[in-house]
Amino acid sequence: MDPYAVRIETSDGQKLGYVPGVHAQVVSTMLKNNISLTLSVKKVQPTIAPQWWLQVTLKGNLNMNQKNIFTENNLDDLIYRVA
């Protein structure tokens, strides 16, 4: 099991899929740090390969003034771990 897996579902709990692995660690870390994220479905293509069914955008807001969560150093560490 992937410790960074992030399931995507509708507001009523219907499973849509998972955040692609290449992005999962960043998204998982943001969620664990209570960063508000908004996912929007941009395109649905159910007739092609399942991994391409949905095109989505994900937006979040970082509050750099929030104490003890984000500093320039730990943001750099996160970027380096994921890259």
N, C-alpha and C positions, 0 to 999 in steps of 0.2 A: 504494500500500500504506500502511496506517495504522501509523505507527511505535509506537503504543501498543496495538495489537491484542493481545488475550490469548485464546489458544485454550483451551477447556475440554475435557478428555478424561477418560475413565475411567482407573483405575489400570493397565489393560492396553492403553491407547493408543487406544481407540475415541473418535473425535471426537463431542462433544456439541454444540458450537457455539462462540460467542465471547462474551466479556463485552460487554454493550451499550456502544456508543461513549461515552455520557455518563459511564460509570464506568471506562472502560478506562485513562485516564491515571493515575488514583489507584492502581488495581490493578497496573498495569505498574510504576509507581514503587515500590510496596511490594515487589513481587517482585524488582526490581533491587537493592533494599536488603536482600535476604535476610530479609524479614519472613515468618515462617511463617503461611500462610493455610490455612484449612480450608473447603472448599466442600461443602455438603450439598444433595442433591436433595430438595426438599420435595414436589413434585407433578409428575407427567408427564401431559401432555394432547396426545397425538399426533393427535387428530382436529381440532384447530383450527390456525390460521395458525402456520407454523413458528417465528416469533419468539416465540411464547407457549407452545411445547411444554413447556418446563421452568420450574419455579419453584425457585429455589435461594436458599440463604443463604450468605454468605461471612463468615467470622470471622478476625480476625488479632489478634496481640498486639504492641503497640509496647513495646519496652524503652527507656524514656526515659533509662536510665542508660548505655546503650551510647554510647561516646564517638564524636564526630565524625559521627554520622549524623543525630540529631534534636536540634533546638533549637526553642524556641518560635518563633523567626523563620522557620526554614525550613519548619516545619509550616504557619505562616500563609501563606507564599509558595505552597506547594503548594495550599492551599485556595483562594487567590485565583486561581491559574492555572486551576484546574478549574472554579470557579464561574462 
